């Protein structure tokens, strides 16, 4: 995927150039919305309302399945996100005021990492995100929405949500969550630790689902969580242990190239939109016959939670670290040693969410 055509070379990127570009980008969206069928969706994420303005079908088809669990009927009064692609609309994105060398880690753009005006352009997914905190609006563009990779459709607009929710004191974390009766369990740790498998085992056993990789947390007190996406990405090993999942995958024909993509809200319909965090679990696979829970510390939680939550997302590191520290102290912490008896895991965890 190519980036938008580049603007003039310069060393210092200022807000005036950024706002000039953003105004031109919004005019492009308006043009696209006139040329293609447009739809509007209203969502509520962690108690915050936003309106998504889709110009064209392709962008909606790529973005909406992971967010439709958050749909509300009332029109949002605050934050408005405008989305379009050039292939369907025939409208090009104006040249941005940066060069390729201005793109930093995580797609952030030098000069626009903090403050009211922020941009990311991800070379891998080809998605441009622009956030204007002062005007309570954002713009999302890609050259061809049908070429957005599966991992982006599983967790769409994540940097944008991180900016917007972070400005409201909320934190996106790398964790899974499931629960019952309005109480949820967070599962956090590095990849291959068993978060997604544990979450999906609980969902199969009748629990409600809040996410397998990304959640929104309000540090509180009390510590509360909210679902961000209704999707799950499934590794081959999880499919071997849970073969019934295969019939629900959205990308079964591409498993040789990517993880399985599952829209849990569509499959089971048991979403856990908002919940009290009853406990934080640090899973790891042991290979032993039986699974067990053991008490752990807030320091162990911080060590598991911080690296995978800080590194993937843009934003102010100090504020993020402070919120993560509060989250680690906000609920009892346990190590979840995952044995071969995977079918018994929901019953093992059930006492933690009993009211």
N, C-alpha and C positions, 0 to 999 in steps of 0.2 A: 504494500500500500504506500502510495506517495503522500507526502504532506502537502498542505496548501502551498501555492507558489510563494517563494520567499520575498521579503521586502528588502530594503537597502541595508547594507552592512553598517553596524554601529556598535559602540562599546557600552553605551548607557541607555537602558530602556526606561522610559518615563511613563507616568500615568496618562499624560496627554496623548501620546502615541497609542497607548493601549485602549483608551476610551474611543479614540477616532476609529480604530480597527473594530472595536466591539459595536459601535453604532452602525458601521458598514455591514457587519455580520448580521445584525438584527434586520437591516433592510433586505439582506439576502434571504433571511428566513421569511419575511413578509412576502417577498416575491415567490418563494417556494410554496407558501401556503395558498397563494392564488392559483398556482399551476397544478397542484395536486390535491386530492381529497384530504381534508384536515379533520382531526378529531381532538377532543379535549378529555382528559381524565383527571380526577381529583383523588389525591391520596393523603393518608394521615400516617406519618412515621414517627413513632415515639412521642405521640401527642402533638406533633407539629404538622400543619397543613401545607400542602403544595399542589400546584396545578401544572400538569404536563400538557403542552400544546404540540401535537404531532402534525407536521406537514408531510403527508404521504403515508402509505400503508407500510412500507418496508421498515422504517425506523420503529414504528409501533410494534410490528411483529417481532423485532429483535429485542426490544426493551421491555415490553409490557408483561410477558408471562411471569417474570420473576417479581413483579411489583403488584400484580393484580389483587393479591391478598389484602393489600392496604387500601383498596378503593373505597371511597366514600361518595355519597351523593351530593353533599353540600359543597358549594364552590368555595375554594380556599381564598382567604382575604389577603394572604401575604406573599408567599414565594411562588414565582412563575418560571417554569423551565420550558424553553422553546427548542424543538428538535427537528432536524431535517438532514437529508443526504443529497448529494449532487446527482447521483445516477438516476434516481427516480424523478427528481424535480427538474433536472436540467439547469439548475442554478449553481454557479461556482462560488466557492468561498473566497472572499477578497484576500489579497496577500497580507499575511500577518507581519507585525513589526519585529520579527526575530529571525535568526538564522538557525540552522541545525545545531551549531555549536552552542547556542543559547539553551538548548534542551538539556535539563539536568536529570539526575536519578528520579525515578517514579514519574517521568514525563513533565515535571515542573519546568517552568520557563524562568530563566534568570531575570530578576527584576520584578517578578510577579508571584513570588512565593508566599508573601504575607500582605496584609493590608486589605483594603476594600475591594481591589480588583485582582483576581487571580486566574491563572490559566494553567492547564496541562495539555500536552499533546503526546499521546502514547504512540510511538512508532510501530509497536507490535500490533495493536488493535486498530490503529488509524483513527482513533476517536479524539476529537478536540472538545475540551470542556472549558467554558468561560463562566466565571462567577463574579457578579457585581453585587457586593453586600449592601452598598448604599441604596441601590435601586431595587433590591429584593428580587433579583431576576438572574437567570442563567441561560446560556446557549450551548447546545450540543450539536456537533456536526461530524459527519464522516463522508468519505467519498462515495462509498457503496455500502448501505446498511446490511445488505444480504451477505456481505463478506466479513461482517463482524465475527470474530472467533467465539467459540462456545464459552470460553472462560469469561468473556466480557458479557455475554448474554446471561450467564449465571449470576453475575453480580454487577449489573449495569450502573454506571454513573457513580461508582464508589468514592472517588476523590471529591466529587461535587457534594455528595451527602456528608462526607467528612467535614468539609468546610462549613456547610450550612448548619449542621447539627452541632459541630464544635463551637461555632459562634454562639450557641445557646446552652453551652455547658454540658453537652452530651458527648459521649465517646463511642466511636465504632471500634470494636475489638475483634480479634481473630479468635473465634470460639464458636462452638455449637451449643444449642440449648433445646431441651425438651421439658415437658412438665405436665402437671395435672392440677386441677382446682385452683388455677391462678398462681401456682407456685412452680418455679422452674429451676432446673439444674444447668449450670454452665459447665461446658467441657472445653478445656483449653490446653494448648501445648503445640509442639512442632508437628510438621507433617508426618504421617504414618504412625501417629500415636494412638489412633483408634477413635478419634472424636466422631467422625461421620458414621462409622460403623455402629458405635454405641447409640448415637441419636436415631439412626434408622431402625435398629433393633427395637428401641422403645416405641417408635411410631408404629411399627408392625404389631406391637403388643397392645396398641390402643392409646398410647400417650399422644399429646399434642406437640406440634413442632414449631420451633422459632428460628431455625437456621442451622447450617452445618459448618459455616466458615466466617460469617459476618453477623454481628449483633450490634444493637445500639444499647448502651448502658447509661443510666443516670446514676452517678456516684452517690447521690443522696446525702445523708441518710434519710430513709432506708434505701438500700441498693435495689434498683429495679431495672428490668431488661425489656427490650422490645424487638420484635422480628423486623429485619430489614428486607430480606429476600425470601421467597417461597421456593427456592431451588436448592438442589444438592448435587454435588459432583461426586461420582462414585468410582473408586479405583477397581481394577480387575479383581483384586483379592476380596473386596467386599462383595462383588457380584458372585464370586465362587461360594462365599459363605451364605449369601442371600440370593439365590438364583431367581426367585420370583420377581425381583426388582427389574430384571431385563425386559419384561413385557411392558413396563411403564416408561422406558427411556425415550427421550426426545431425539436421540442421535444414535440409535442402535446400529445404523449402517456405517458409522464412522469410528467405531471403537478401536480400530487398529491405529487410529491417529490421535485420539483424544479420550479423556475420561468420559464415563457415562454422565449424561445430564438428565436430571430428574426434577420435574416440577411437583413438589410434594403437595402443594395446595390443591392442584388439579387431581392428583392421584388419590389422596386420602381425605382431603378437605378438613383436616384437623390442625388448624393453625393456632398458635399461641401468641396473639398479637402483643400483649403486654403482660408482665408477670413480676411477682416478687421473687428475688433470687434467694432460694432456700439454701443453696450450697454451691461451691465451686469445686469441680472435679479435675484432677490432673491425671488423665489416663495414660497408660503405657502397656504395650503388649508384652506378656511374660513368657508365653508358651507353656505355662504350668497348667495342670488339670483344672483348677478352680480359680474363679475370680474373687477378689476381696477388696474391701475398703479399709484404708488406714488414715488416721488423722495427719494433716500436713500443716505447714505454716503459711502465714501471709507472705513471707519472704520467698518461699518456694512458688507460690502463686505468681508473684511479681516476676520471678525468673522465667516462668513458663509463658506468661501473658505478654510481657513487654516487648521482647524482640519481634515476635510475629505480628504484633499490633502496631508498633512504631514504624518498622521499616517499609511496609507496602504503601503507606498513606502519606500524602502531603499534609502540611500544617505545622503549627508551632509546637516544637518538640517539648518545650518546658511545660506548657499547659497540658499536653497529652500525658507526659510522665506524671504530673501531679494528679490527674484524674485516674490514671492506672493504679497509682499507689493507694488512692482512696478506695478504688474498686477491690483491690487485693485484701483490704481490711474489712470489707463490707459484709462478708458472709463466712460461715465455716468452710474450711478448705480440707479436701481429702485427696489422697492418692487413690486412683482406681487401677488396680492391677488386673489387667484383662487376661483371663485364662482361656482355655479351649472350650469351656462350657458357655458359649455365647448366648445360648437360649435362656440362661438363668439370670442374665444381667439386669433386665427390667425388674425382676422381683428383688434383686439385691439392692437396687436403687430406690425402690418404691417407698420405704420408710422415710427417706429424706424429704419427700414432698407431701407426706401426710399432714393434714391440717390438725 
